[in-house]
Amino acid sequence: MASIKLTVRRLYKLNQQRMVNTHATARIFVGDTLIATEEVSGMTESPVSKYLHHDQAQGQPVRVEWDCDGIADMAVAEIEVCPCCQHHEH
């Protein structure tokens, strides 16, 4: 099993010049395979991370696409050791 770190770097929408909560749907791909769809709600300008696991072959490109009613910025990266469960990759 491999692990991916999804980082939401920014998520908000503007309402009368104020930042307010919003919602985004993130789709995480390994190669061309969709491995997860994550619903993200709230507001942040500080990076927030979540860890996902998959059983696709390691070493493939990983990417995230999203739809958002507002402003969002997200990134994904394959990781060697998952910090939440200490799962090591082989």
C-alpha positions as CSV (number, residue, x, y, z in Angstrom):
1,M,0.0,0.0,0.0
2,A,1.3,3.5,-0.9
3,S,0.5,6.8,0.8
4,I,-0.2,10.2,-0.6
5,K,-0.2,13.5,1.3
6,L,-3.0,15.9,0.2
7,T,-2.3,19.5,1.2
8,V,-5.0,22.2,1.1
9,R,-2.8,25.3,0.9
10,R,-5.7,27.8,0.6
11,L,-9.5,27.5,0.7
12,Y,-12.0,30.4,1.0
13,K,-14.4,32.6,-0.8
14,L,-14.9,36.3,-0.6
15,N,-18.2,37.7,0.6
16,Q,-18.3,41.5,0.7
17,Q,-14.5,41.7,1.0
18,R,-14.4,39.2,3.8
19,M,-13.1,35.6,3.7
20,V,-15.8,33.0,4.5
21,N,-16.1,29.3,4.5
22,T,-16.5,27.4,1.2
23,H,-16.5,23.9,-0.2
24,A,-14.3,22.1,-2.7
25,T,-14.3,18.6,-4.2
26,A,-10.8,17.2,-4.8
27,R,-10.1,14.3,-7.1
28,I,-6.7,12.6,-6.5
29,F,-5.1,10.6,-9.3
30,V,-2.2,8.2,-9.4
31,G,-1.2,8.0,-13.1
32,D,-4.5,8.1,-14.9
33,T,-6.4,6.3,-12.1
34,L,-8.7,8.2,-9.8
35,I,-8.0,6.8,-6.3
36,A,-10.0,9.1,-4.1
37,T,-12.6,11.9,-4.1
38,E,-12.4,14.2,-1.0
39,E,-14.9,16.7,0.1
40,V,-13.2,19.7,1.8
41,S,-15.1,22.4,3.6
42,G,-14.1,25.4,5.7
43,M,-11.6,28.2,5.3
44,T,-7.9,28.3,5.6
45,E,-4.9,30.3,4.4
46,S,-2.5,27.9,6.2
47,P,-1.6,24.5,4.8
48,V,-3.7,21.6,6.1
49,S,-2.8,18.0,5.2
50,K,-4.5,14.7,5.0
51,Y,-3.0,11.3,4.2
52,L,-4.6,8.8,1.8
53,H,-3.6,5.3,1.0
54,H,-3.8,3.4,-2.3
55,D,-2.8,0.2,-3.9
56,Q,-1.6,1.4,-7.3
57,A,2.0,0.9,-8.3
58,Q,4.4,3.3,-6.7
59,G,6.5,5.8,-8.7
60,Q,3.6,7.0,-10.9
61,P,2.9,10.7,-11.2
62,V,0.3,11.9,-8.7
63,R,-2.0,14.9,-9.2
64,V,-5.0,16.6,-7.8
65,E,-7.9,18.4,-9.6
66,W,-10.6,20.3,-7.8
67,D,-13.9,22.1,-8.2
68,C,-14.5,25.0,-5.7
69,D,-17.0,27.7,-5.1
70,G,-14.4,30.2,-4.3
71,I,-10.6,30.1,-4.1
72,A,-8.6,26.9,-3.6
73,D,-5.0,25.8,-4.0
74,M,-4.1,22.1,-3.3
75,A,-1.1,19.8,-3.9
76,V,-0.4,16.1,-3.6
77,A,2.8,14.2,-3.1
78,E,3.7,10.5,-2.7
79,I,5.3,9.9,0.7
80,E,7.6,7.2,1.9
81,V,6.3,6.9,5.5
82,C,2.8,7.9,6.5
83,P,3.1,9.9,9.7
84,C,-0.4,9.1,10.9
85,C,0.0,5.3,10.8
86,Q,3.8,4.9,10.4
87,H,3.1,2.6,7.3
88,H,6.5,2.1,5.6
89,E,6.7,1.6,1.8
90,H,8.6,-1.3,0.3
